[in-house]
Amino acid sequence: MSESAPTRPPPTDREQRVLQIIETARAKRARFRDDQITLAHGAGGKATQTLIEGLLVPAFGSETLQALGDAGGVTIGGARLAMTADSFVVSPLRFPGGSIGELAVNGTVNDLAMAGAKATALTVAMILEEGLPSDVLRAEVEAIARAAQAAEVEIVGGDTKVVPRGLADGMYLSTTGVGAVDPRARLSTAGLRSGDQILVSGPIGEHGTAIMLARDQFDLDAEVESDTCSLWPAADALLGCAGEALHCLRDATRGGVASVLNELARASGVGLVVREADVPIAPVVAAAAELLGIDPMYIANEGRLVAFVAREAADGALAALRRVAGCEEAAAIGEVRPEPPGMVMVQTAFGGRRVMDQLVGDPLPRIC
């Protein structure tokens, strides 16, 4: 990349000791020891990691699951396919810029896109609450149909269940998606290499902020819309430009960009450095985050991806990304380094640096 991080003095002995303590703690295998499930287990942070890595992956014993990707790979008749499943429990059902129906389609399409696959077919299962107005159901069915048409994916099956009043917040949706892996894709959660540049496809935190505004959770006179959209056009552009130099893609949903970076740093055993001043954030999102005392890096997105591209291909990849509708403000926000392994460091706007840890707790429940 033409831009590079400013040179800083090597870490002090104290900094080295602190980093070593954190590195040692993170190297330990996750163990699920919680007495009960909390909202934090669905927030995409440390509790989610413990649930998945400490209970689900060991129980199911799948090598594909151990990769901890957005979608799993399966080969059928010589064809390499990607499959994914997702559930959506957002409240309210409709919000500025989207609705639960659009999220269900786009979220599933995007998980496949992050594996380098264009979605071919989806199933949609609906859990409906007794008393849900028919007009609301009809609107969400139409939203699903529009989003599927826009993403060029076919709804091929599904299921419907009705639960007693008060047990489903109106509607829950569950999806399964499948698509053929693009032959250009060589993507892996463990594929990050020292020198890779970190790209983000646009301003972050807009979806989570739109949900908070829709709930009237704080007094902020501003308009912001969810970024929900299909990310396949962005993934396609990156694959077309960078090819095998594109090492990993991830959509920054639950837990935001910070959670994605932490997950991938651990999976690849590398260090990541983020330049805080280069992260694109809309003023209204920054203002909302400041009011709530939340780092925008932890706020959820539904139409933003993070890409890791070899240094020599990064300028072209960024230019290609900015030519995609909705990605005009894509930016290079950092790079991969060999140290400290498994950790994410932030270069602050004031010249210092800090550790960007995984999300703890659940500051923004029910956003996807």
C-alpha positions in Angstrom: 0.0 0.0 0.0 1.1 3.6 -0.6 0.2 4.4 3.0 2.1 3.0 5.9 2.0 3.2 9.7 4.4 5.6 11.3 7.4 4.1 12.9 7.2 3.9 16.7 9.8 2.9 19.3 9.9 -0.8 20.3 7.7 -1.8 23.2 9.1 -1.3 26.7 9.8 -4.2 29.0 6.5 -3.5 30.8 4.6 -3.6 27.6 6.3 -6.8 26.6 5.3 -8.4 29.9 1.7 -7.3 29.6 1.5 -8.6 26.0 3.0 -11.9 27.1 0.4 -12.4 29.8 -2.4 -11.7 27.3 -0.9 -14.0 24.7 -0.5 -16.8 27.3 -4.2 -16.4 28.4 -5.4 -16.5 24.8 -3.4 -19.5 23.9 -5.4 -21.6 26.4 -8.1 -23.8 24.9 -11.6 -22.4 25.4 -13.7 -24.3 28.0 -17.5 -23.9 28.4 -18.1 -23.8 32.1 -21.0 -21.3 32.4 -24.0 -22.3 34.6 -26.5 -20.8 32.2 -26.9 -19.1 28.9 -26.9 -15.3 28.8 -27.4 -12.8 26.1 -23.7 -12.4 25.9 -23.4 -15.9 24.4 -25.1 -14.5 21.3 -23.2 -11.3 21.0 -20.2 -12.5 19.1 -17.6 -11.9 21.8 -15.7 -13.9 24.4 -18.8 -15.7 25.6 -19.8 -16.7 22.1 -16.2 -18.0 21.5 -16.4 -20.1 24.6 -19.7 -21.6 23.7 -18.6 -22.5 20.1 -15.0 -23.5 20.8 -15.6 -25.1 24.2 -18.8 -27.0 23.6 -20.1 -27.1 20.0 -17.0 -27.8 17.9 -15.6 -30.5 20.3 -19.0 -32.2 20.4 -19.6 -32.3 16.6 -15.9 -33.2 15.8 -15.9 -31.7 12.3 -12.7 -30.5 10.7 -14.7 -28.0 8.7 -16.2 -26.5 11.9 -12.8 -26.2 13.4 -12.0 -23.6 10.7 -14.6 -21.3 12.3 -15.6 -19.8 9.0 -18.8 -18.0 8.0 -19.7 -21.1 5.9 -18.5 -24.7 5.7 -17.2 -26.4 2.6 -18.5 -29.8 1.3 -17.6 -31.6 -1.9 -20.4 -33.4 -3.8 -19.8 -35.2 -7.1 -16.5 -33.3 -7.5 -18.1 -29.9 -7.0 -16.9 -27.8 -4.1 -19.9 -26.2 -2.4 -20.2 -23.8 0.6 -23.1 -24.2 3.1 -24.3 -22.0 5.9 -27.1 -21.6 8.4 -28.3 -18.5 10.2 -31.1 -17.3 12.5 -32.5 -13.9 12.9 -34.2 -12.5 16.0 -33.9 -8.8 15.5 -36.2 -6.4 17.4 -38.0 -4.3 16.0 -38.8 -6.3 12.9 -38.6 -3.2 10.7 -36.0 -0.5 11.1 -34.5 2.4 9.0 -33.0 0.8 5.9 -34.3 -2.7 6.3 -36.2 -5.4 8.1 -35.8 -8.9 9.4 -36.7 -10.4 6.1 -33.9 -8.5 4.2 -31.5 -9.4 7.0 -32.3 -13.1 6.7 -31.5 -13.2 2.9 -28.6 -10.8 3.0 -27.0 -12.4 6.0 -27.1 -15.8 4.5 -25.9 -14.7 1.1 -23.0 -12.8 2.8 -21.8 -15.8 4.8 -21.5 -17.7 1.6 -19.8 -14.8 -0.2 -17.2 -14.7 2.6 -16.3 -18.3 1.7 -15.9 -17.2 -2.0 -19.3 -18.6 -3.1 -22.2 -17.0 -4.8 -25.5 -18.1 -3.2 -27.5 -20.4 -5.4 -30.4 -21.5 -3.1 -31.9 -20.7 0.3 -34.4 -22.2 2.6 -36.3 -20.0 5.0 -38.0 -21.3 8.2 -40.4 -19.0 10.1 -41.3 -19.1 13.7 -44.4 -16.9 14.1 -45.9 -15.7 17.3 -49.6 -16.1 17.8 -51.3 -12.7 17.2 -48.8 -11.5 14.6 -50.7 -9.2 12.2 -51.1 -10.7 8.8 -49.9 -7.4 7.2 -46.6 -7.7 9.1 -46.1 -11.2 7.9 -47.0 -10.3 4.3 -44.6 -7.4 4.4 -41.7 -9.6 5.5 -42.5 -12.3 2.9 -42.3 -9.6 0.3 -39.1 -8.3 1.7 -37.6 -11.7 1.6 -38.7 -12.1 -2.1 -37.2 -8.7 -3.1 -33.9 -9.3 -1.3 -33.6 -12.8 -2.9 -34.3 -11.3 -6.3 -31.7 -8.6 -5.8 -29.1 -11.2 -4.7 -30.1 -13.5 -7.6 -30.8 -16.4 -5.3 -33.8 -18.8 -5.3 -35.9 -19.7 -2.2 -36.3 -23.5 -2.6 -37.9 -24.6 0.6 -38.7 -23.7 4.2 -40.9 -24.4 7.2 -43.4 -22.6 9.3 -44.2 -23.0 13.0 -46.5 -20.9 15.3 -45.8 -20.5 19.0 -48.0 -19.1 21.8 -48.4 -15.4 22.2 -45.4 -13.8 24.0 -42.8 -16.4 23.0 -41.3 -15.0 19.7 -41.2 -11.2 19.5 -43.5 -11.5 16.5 -41.3 -13.5 14.2 -38.0 -15.4 14.1 -36.4 -16.5 10.9 -33.9 -19.3 10.2 -32.1 -19.8 6.9 -29.9 -22.3 5.2 -27.9 -21.4 2.1 -25.8 -23.2 -0.5 -23.5 -22.0 -3.3 -20.6 -23.2 -5.5 -17.2 -22.0 -4.4 -15.7 -19.7 -7.0 -12.5 -21.2 -8.6 -10.7 -18.0 -8.0 -11.1 -18.3 -4.2 -8.3 -19.5 -1.9 -9.8 -18.1 1.3 -9.1 -19.3 4.8 -9.6 -18.1 8.4 -6.0 -19.2 9.0 -4.7 -17.6 5.7 -3.5 -14.2 7.0 0.2 -13.5 6.3 2.5 -10.9 7.6 2.3 -7.8 5.4 -1.3 -8.4 4.4 -3.3 -5.1 4.2 -6.6 -4.9 6.1 -9.5 -3.4 4.0 -13.0 -2.5 5.2 -15.7 -2.0 2.6 -17.3 1.1 4.0 -18.3 3.1 7.2 -18.8 0.8 10.1 -21.5 0.5 12.8 -24.5 1.8 10.9 -26.7 -1.3 11.3 -26.3 -1.5 15.1 -26.9 2.3 15.4 -30.0 2.1 13.2 -31.4 -0.6 15.5 -30.7 1.5 18.6 -32.4 4.6 17.0 -35.4 2.5 16.0 -35.8 1.4 19.7 -35.5 5.0 21.0 -32.7 3.8 23.3 -31.1 7.3 23.4 -32.1 10.9 22.6 -30.3 11.6 19.4 -31.9 13.7 16.7 -30.3 12.0 13.6 -31.0 9.7 10.8 -29.0 6.6 10.0 -30.0 3.5 8.0 -28.9 -0.1 8.3 -26.2 -1.0 5.8 -27.9 -4.4 5.0 -27.1 -5.6 1.5 -25.6 -8.5 -0.4 -21.8 -8.5 -0.3 -21.3 -10.8 -3.2 -20.7 -7.9 -5.7 -17.9 -6.7 -3.3 -16.4 -10.2 -2.9 -16.7 -10.8 -6.7 -14.7 -7.6 -7.4 -12.0 -8.5 -4.9 -11.7 -12.0 -6.3 -11.5 -10.6 -9.8 -8.8 -8.1 -9.0 -6.7 -9.9 -6.3 -7.3 -13.6 -7.0 -5.1 -15.8 -4.8 -3.6 -12.6 -3.2 -7.0 -12.3 -1.4 -6.3 -14.4 1.7 -9.5 -14.0 3.8 -12.9 -12.3 3.8 -15.2 -11.9 6.8 -18.5 -9.9 7.3 -18.4 -7.9 10.5 -21.8 -8.7 12.0 -22.2 -9.6 15.7 -19.4 -8.0 17.7 -18.4 -5.7 14.8 -15.0 -5.3 13.2 -13.2 -5.8 16.5 -14.6 -9.3 16.9 -13.7 -10.3 13.4 -10.1 -9.0 13.8 -9.6 -10.9 17.0 -11.1 -14.1 15.7 -8.8 -14.1 12.6 -5.7 -13.0 14.5 -6.2 -16.1 16.8 -6.9 -18.4 13.9 -3.8 -17.4 11.9 -1.5 -16.8 14.9 -0.5 -13.3 13.7 -0.7 -9.8 15.1 -2.9 -7.2 13.6 -2.4 -3.4 13.8 -5.3 -1.1 13.1 -4.8 2.6 12.4 -7.7 4.2 14.3 -7.7 7.4 12.3 -8.2 5.4 9.0 -11.3 3.6 10.1 -14.3 5.1 8.3 -17.1 6.0 10.7 -20.1 8.3 10.0 -20.4 11.2 12.4 -23.8 10.1 13.7 -22.4 6.6 14.5 -19.5 8.2 16.3 -21.8 10.4 18.3 -24.1 7.6 19.3 -21.2 5.4 20.3 -19.8 8.2 22.4 -23.1 8.8 24.1 -23.3 5.1 25.1 -19.6 4.7 25.9 -19.2 2.1 23.1 -16.3 1.7 20.7 -17.8 1.8 17.2 -15.5 -1.1 16.3 -17.7 -3.4 18.3 -21.0 -2.2 16.8 -22.7 -4.7 14.4 -22.8 -4.3 10.6 -24.9 -6.2 8.1 -23.3 -5.0 4.8 -19.6 -4.5 5.6 -16.8 -6.9 5.0 -13.2 -7.0 6.1 -10.6 -8.3 3.6 -7.0 -9.3 4.0 -5.0 -8.8 0.8 -1.3 -9.3 0.1 0.5 -6.0 0.1 1.4 -6.0 -3.6 -2.2 -6.4 -4.6 -3.8 -4.2 -2.0 -3.9 -0.9 -3.9 -5.7 -2.5 -6.9 -8.0 -4.4 -4.6 -9.0 -1.2 -2.8 -9.6 0.6 -6.0 -11.8 -2.3 -7.3 -13.8 -2.3 -4.1 -14.5 1.4 -4.3 -16.0 0.9 -7.7 -18.7 -1.4 -6.2 -22.0 0.4 -5.4 -22.1 1.0 -1.6 -18.4 0.6 -1.2 -17.3 4.0 -2.4 -15.8 4.8 1.1 -13.9 1.6 1.4 -10.6 2.1 3.2 -7.3 0.4 4.2 -7.2 0.4 8.0 -4.2 -1.6 9.0 -1.9 -4.5 8.4 -0.9 -8.0 9.5 2.3 -8.4 11.4 4.1 -11.4 12.9 3.9 -10.0 16.5 2.2 -10.1 18.9 0.6 -13.4 17.8 -3.2 -13.7 18.2 -3.6 -10.1 19.2 -5.0 -6.9 17.8 -3.3 -3.6 18.5 -4.7 -0.1 17.7 -2.6 2.8 16.8 -4.5 5.7 18.3 -4.9 9.1 16.7 -2.6 10.5 19.5 0.3 8.2 18.5 -0.1 5.6 21.3 -1.3 2.1 21.0 -3.7 -0.2 22.9 -4.9 -3.7 22.8 -8.3 -4.2 21.1 -9.7 -7.1 23.0 -12.8 -9.3 22.2 -16.2 -8.0 23.2 -17.2 -8.7 26.8 -20.9 -8.8 27.6 -23.7 -7.7 25.3 -24.1 -3.9 25.0 -26.3 -4.1 22.0 -28.7 -7.1 22.2 -30.9 -8.4 19.4 -29.4 -6.6 16.5 -29.5 -9.5 14.0 
